[in-house]
Amino acid sequence: MNIFYFKINLNKFGELKQKAESEKRTFKISAISYAAIFFTATLIAILLSSNLSAKIKHRSKLLNSIKDEIKTYKVSGEFLSSKDLIRLANISSERIFWTKKLVALSEKTTDKIAITHFSFKNNKLSLYGITRLDRKQNEFELIDDFITELNNDEQISGDFPEIQFVKSSKDKEKDVEILRFQIDCISKSYTRKGGRK
């Protein structure tokens, strides 16, 4: 008679239980990780959306303020027209750099001539000067030479192409006979606008 022996693995239930607990733990970790990722992504999306909304509101306010400012300029008449812009461009291109002109004028003035004062009006530079009357020298030749020197200087003749003698008068100062004279330097703008032909 054959006898059968049965082997019973008592640890089988324990292994199944450990496996189930391990799977449960893995599921919990995965679920928590996915929930954390989803929460973080949602938070970032909300922050970006609110930041973008704030920028849009700010740009909208700026645009409205610019429009309001343009309207006030149009109402007050203070906006620049095309004529104003052309006038500004002409002023910029036709302006005179006086520092270089005055330096050039001082270099051309000899010790026999003194410039007492000058004025600039209606695009015309008027030079007022004096020279001592001397029998050995013709005063008008001296003034004429001075005008020639001014005409030959590019710094002066560049903006004042026409330089002319205007008038003179004899005078006495401290018992010294002098000749007072006036020379006008006509600017390009004055000539172009028809001030002189």
JODA-V501835 format. One record per run of one state. SS is the DSSP state (h for helix, s for strand, l for the rest). FROM is the first residue (numbers start at 1). LEN is the number of residues. If there is no record, write none. Layout:
# JODA-V501835
((SS:FROM:LEN) (SS:FROM:LEN))
This chain:
# JODA-V501835
((l:1:11) (h:12:65) (l:77:5) (h:82:13) (l:95:3) (h:98:11) (l:109:4) (s:113:9) (l:122:2) (s:124:9) (l:133:1) (s:134:1) (l:135:2) (s:137:1) (l:138:1) (h:139:14) (l:153:1) (h:154:4) (l:158:4) (s:162:12) (l:174:2) (s:176:11) (l:187:1) (h:188:5) (l:193:5))
